Amino acid sequence: MAGSPLIDDLRAALGESAVLTDPDLLRMHERDEADLCAAGTPLVVTRPHSTEEVVAVVRAAGRYGVPVVPQGARTGLAGAANAVDGAVVLSTVAMDEIREIDPVSRIAVVQPGVVNATLAAAVAKQGLWYPPDPGSWESSTIGGNVATNAGGMCCVKYGVTTEYVLGLEVVLASGEVLRTGRRTAKGVAGYDLTRLFVGSEGTLGVVTEVTVALRPAPAESLTLVAVFPSTAAAGTAVAEIAARGLSPSLLELLDQTHLRAIEAYQPMGLRTDAQALLLAAADTGTRAADDLAALAEVCESAGADEVYAATDAVEAAALLQARRLAHPAMEKFAADAYPGGNGGLVIDDVAVPRGALAALLDGVARIAAECEVPIGVVGHAGDGNMHPNIVVDRADPASLERGRRAFDEIMKLGLDLGGTCTGEHGVGLLKRDWLAREIGPVGVRVQQAIKAALDPTGMLNPGKVL
């Protein structure tokens, strides 16, 4: 890339080592983990270490009219971090400093490249807890979690990322630095700009610092698994758990496709003859045993074939690990189904009201049969957020078309049931059309007006969300 004025400016501002132009490295930064989403080859990848360096990158790109695509660990599943041809990729992975942990105010201040698990371990040393725990928590970054408003397994009780972001530092498209929010336990000054940027997927600004709320570490949880003869029966159990006012700290569902995929990927003794498995936990201290018994009673009443309580923390951790293996196990399942590197996964992220979960699960099974594609369902049953995994053959146009039809049918079903097109993965490239259907023309116009006000030239992460 010798002779590029933009790259020369970036090297002058960041130094040689933070400006990458090697073709192999550029290819590595073309996309996130979303399958079958379009991606381009960036002109350059930058790795700033500070807010000032992010400002330099954004202003340099603006001078030359080049788009900027922010990236974190690229673990997203909607294509939000996919590059466009000729873009400047702004990777925040080198901005990985935990700047402050305040046990009195129960906050932490971090740069966006801090890995979720790293923050969790650091605050745990002070008896604190950062609840949002996406499945990719061991590799995904806080900045990426903020960009997509990531959820996770404990969000059924404790909420998603936005519930824990108190304040942000953001570099705008103009290169100006905006600070939003607060460090205090309460604060209602002005518009809530913090929540505006959470979930905006890098389209409104580049997050360079995050102030997050922490909680006291919870009591050790007790865990059970319930095995069901149908996914709909498991869905019925979830609705009844909510109706009875129970508050599990975890309530996850795995269907038979996932159980078999996980057992093939890493044998754990899972019941692969089951149609569905619910994994539930209670962390209510001295009441946990009673709460777990109540959860077990609901599952049995809903038709569970077997209910089993973990005997200790080690066994409970193994059950949780089985759930965390769902994504890599399904990737292997797809690879085995279509050898030669042709197996692909289109991962849906539909969320419906808890009372509609059984109807959603029945509908997904019907769609799989009608479209003649394998679909495995896993997800956060307790908050109605399911991830149907559609398996396709990338080398077969007919398979791709059936997969796309199944994806669209599931999206339509979710909206018809009063749900949303994305519970936690974000819109990215994958769901732009469905976002428009969900929020309607007035909603689209308002969101476009916000984008135009903050990024009038459209340089930040073009083509995403809207």
N, C-alpha and C positions, 0 to 999 in steps of 0.2 A: 504493500500500500504506500510505497514511497511516492512523495510528491503530492499527497492529499493535504490541503491546507487545514482541514478539520482535524485530521489525525495529528498533524504537527502541533496544532493548538492544544489538543488533549494531552499529548506527551509533555508539552511545556507546563501544563497545569498539574498533571498527576504523576509524571515520571514514567519512564519506559516500562517498568514492570507492571504498572496498573493499566496499560493500554495494550490489548491483545488483538493481533491481526492474523495469527497463524490460521490457515484454512481449517485445520482439524479442530481447533478451539472454537472457531466460528460455528462450525457444524454442531459442536456439542451444545451450543447456546441457542440453537434454532427453536427449540420447543420445550414444553413441559411434558407431563406424563399422559396428557389427553391423547387418546388414539384417534386417528382419522380426522384431525383438525389441520387446516392449512397452516404452513409455516414458511418463512422466507429466510434468506441468509443475511445476517447483519453485515454492515460495513466494518464494524469494530465492536469489541466488548471492552467496557471500562469497569474497573474495580476500585471505586473511590473508598477512602477510609474515613472521611469526615463530611459534615454538612457543607463546609466550604468547598470541598472538592466536588460534591454533587452539584452545587450551584455552578461551578465552573463547567461541568459537563453539560448541564441543561442550557446554559447561556451560549456555549460554543455551538451546540447543535442548533439552537435557535438562530444564530447568526447565519448559518448555512442552509437553513430550511430543511434540516434532517430530522426525522422522527426519533423519539426516544422510547425505548421499551424497557421498563423496569423489570428486573428479575430478582428472585430470591434463590431458594434451593431448587426451583423448578419441579416441585412435587405436585403441582396443581393438576386438576383433572377436568378442566374446561377450556384449556387453550389460552387462558388469560396472559400467560407469560410467553406466548409464541412470538418470535421475531417477525418482522416484515423485511423485505429486501431493502438493503441499503441503510438500515436503521443503526442507531447507536444503542447497543444494549447496555443498560446501566445496572450492573450486578451489585447487590448490596451485601454479598457474602463476607466481604472484608470488614464490614462495619459490625463487628461482633463483640462489642464491649458492653458488659453490665456495669452501668455507671453508678448505680446507687441501689441499695436495698435498705429501706427504712422500716424497721419492725414496729415503730410507734405509729406512724401514719399508715402502715401496711400498704406500702407502695414499692414498686421497683421502677427504675428508669433505665431503659436499654436502647441500644442501637438496633436497627431492623434486622441485622444479620445474625443476631443471637438465636441459637437453636432452641426450640420449645423445651426439649428435655434438659438442656443445659440450664435454662432459667429455673425449671422445676427443681433440679438438684440443688442449685445455689440457694434458693429461698427455703428449701426443706431444712437446710442446716440451721436456719433460724426459727424453725417451728412454723413456717408459713407454707402457703400452697397457692400455686397458680392453676386454677381449674381447667381451662380449655385444653383438651388433649386430643387433637385430630389423630387419625390412624397413623399419620406420618410424623408423629411428634418427635421421634428420634432423629429426624433429618430436616423437617420443615422449620422455617424461621418465623420469628415473631412478626417481622415485616410482611411476610407472605400470608401469615394467619390474619393479620389486620387487613391486608388487601382484599382477601376473599371473605372476611368475617367467618373464619373457620369455626366449626363445631367440634364434635368429638363424642366420646362414649359417656362421659359424666354430665353432659349438657342437659340430659333429661331432668336433672335436679338443679344444676348450677348455672345453666345458661351458656350462651356462645360468646365468642371473643368480644363483641361490642359491649357486653355487660361489664367487662374488666378494663376497657381502655378509658382512662380518665383524661388523657391529654396527648397531643401529638405535636411534633415539629415536622413541617412539610415544606418542601421546595416546590414552588409553583412553576408553571410554564414560563413565566416572566423571569425566573431566577430569584424572585423575592422569597424570603423565608417567613412562613406563617407559623405562629404558635397558637394552638387551640386547647381549650379545656382548662384543667386545673390540677392541683395536687391535693386539694381539700376533700373531705368526706362529702361535702355538699357544695353546690354552686350552680346557679341558673342564669349567669350573666350572658345575655345575647342569644343569638341563634346557636343551636347545638352543632357547631361545625365539626366537632370530633366525630360524631356519628355520621356526618355526611361523607367524610373521607374513609371511614371504616367500611369495607365492602366495595369501594370504588375501583378496585382492581388496577390501580396505577393510571387511571384515565384523567384524574383531576389534579394530581400532584405526586411527588415522590416523598414517601415517609422516611425521615432520617432519625427520628427519635420517638420512643413510645413510653408513656407513663402508664403503668398498669396497676390495678388494684389487686391486692393479695388477701387471702383468707387464712385464718388459723388452720393448721393441718387437721384434717378430719380424723375421726376415730377409725380404727381398723374396721374394714367392712367384712361382712359375712356374705357368702356367695352361693347361689344355687343354679342348677340347670334343670330345665323342664323340657321333656321330649314330647312332641305332638304328632298326631297322625295326619295333620294337614296344616298348611301355612295359615289358612283361614281360622282354624281353631286357636292357633297362637295369637292371631290378630284379635280374636274375641277376648282372650285372656288379657291382652294389653288394655283393651277398652274397659274391661271390668276393674283392672287394677287402678286405672284413673278414676273410674266412677266411685270407687270405695275410698278415695282420698289417700291412697298409699303413695309414698314418695321414694321409690327406689333410687339409689345413687347411680344405678346402671340398669338398663333394660334393652338388651340387644337381641336381634333375631338373625339366625342363619338357616337358610333352607337346605334341602337335601343336596342340591348341586354343590353348594359351598362346603357342606360337611364332607362330602366325598372328595372334593378338591383339596381341602386342608389335610385330610387323612392321607391322601396320596402324596402330598407335598412334604408333610412331616407327621408321620404316624403318632397319634396321641390317644388312641383308643376311643375315638368319637363314635357315636351311634350312627353309622352311615345308612341304616335302614329307616331312620326317622325322616319324616317329611319336613319337619322344622324343629328347631331348638331355640328356646329362650334362655338367655343368660341374664340373671338378675342379681343385684347386690343391695345391701342395706348398710348404711354407715352411721346409724343413729345411736351408737354407744351402748348404753345399758338396755336400750329398747331394741337393739338390732336383732336379737334372736326372735323376739315376738314379731317384729316386722317381717322378718324372713319367713316365719311360719305363716303369716297372713298371705304373703306372696305365694307360698307353696299351695295354700288352700285354694286360692283363686285359680291357679294353674290346674290343679286337680279337678276343680269344678268345671273348667272349660274343656276338659277331656284329655289332659296330659296322660300319656302312657306311663311316664316315669318322672319323678321329681327327686333330684339328688342334691344334697347340700355338701359343699366342700368341707372337708374336715379340718383344714388348717390353711394358713396364709400361702404356703407353697402350692398347694393344690388349687387355691383360688387364682393365684398368679398364672398357673398353667392354663386354666380355663380362659383367662383374659388374653393370654398370648395366642390361644387358638383363634380368638376373634381378630386379633391384630394381624394374623397371617392370611386373612381373607383375600386381600388384594394380590399379594405375590402368588398365592395358591391358584387364584383364578387366571393370573397371567400364564402360569405353567399349564393349567387346564386348556387354555386357548392354544398355546403353543403345541401341546400334544394332539389337540383335535385337528389342527391344520399345520403339519410339519413344514419345514423349510422357511421358517420365519414369517409365515403368512397368517398365523393366528392373531386376531385382534380383539380388543375389548372396547365396546362403547358403553361407558358407565353413566347411568342415569342418576339423578339426585332429586327425586321428587319427594315432596313432603305434603302430607294430608292431615286433616284433623284426626285425632286418635280414634274417634268413633268410626272413621271411614277406612281404617287400616285393613280390616278383613276384606272389604270390597276391593281395595287396591290390590291386595295379594291375589285374590281370585281373578281380578282383571288381568294382571301380569301373566298368570298361568294361561289364561285364554289367549292373550296376544301372542305368547310364545308358540302356542299350537297353531294359531291362524297364520302366523308369519313364517313358521317352520324354521325357527332359530332357537338355539339353546339360550336360556336366560336363567341365571342364578340370582337370587335375591338375598341381600344382606343389609343390615342397617340398624338405625337407632329407633327401635320399635317404640320406645317410651315417649318419644316426641313425634312419632309419625313420619320420620325421615328415612326413606328406603333408597337403597342403591341397587336397582336392577342392573346386572352385568350382562350385556348382550354380546354373545360370542359370534364373531364373523371371520370369514376367510378373505383376507385382504386381496388375494389374487383372483377372486371370483366376483365379477361385477354383480351377478345375481344375488350372491350372499350379502354383499354390501348394501344392495337395494333393500333386501328383506330386513337387514339390521336397522337401516335408517327408518324404514316403515314402522318397525317395532318401537324404536325410540320415540318417534312422533306419536304413535298411538298411546304409549305410556304417558307422555307429556300431556296429551289431551285428556286422558283418563284422570290424571292427577288434578288438572284444572277443573274438570267436570265435578270432581268430588269436593271442590272447595279448597284445593291445595295450591301449592306454588311450584314453579318450574325448578327452583333450586333451594334446598334447605341449608346448604353449607359450602358447596363447591364453587359457587359463583356462576356468573353468566358466561364470561369469556367470549370465545367464538362459538361454542357449542350450542348455546341457547338464546342467541340474540333474537331470533324470530319468535321464540316462545315468550321471551320477556315482553315483547311488543304486544302479543296477544293477551298476556296476563294483566298488564297495567293500562292498556288501552291508549287511544290517540292523545288524550289529554295528558296522561302520565308520561308518554314518550316526549311530548312537546315540552313539558316542564323539565324533564331530565336533560333534554338537549339544550335547553336554555341555561341550565346550570353548567353544563360542559362548555358551552360557548363563552360564558362569563369568565370561567377560570382558565380556559385553554382555547382562546379564540382562533388559533391557527390549526388546532387539532393535532398538535405534535406529540402529545403524550399517549402512548399505547393505542395508536389508531386502529380502528376496526373492532375494538372490543366493547362489549356490553351493549352499546347502541348502534 
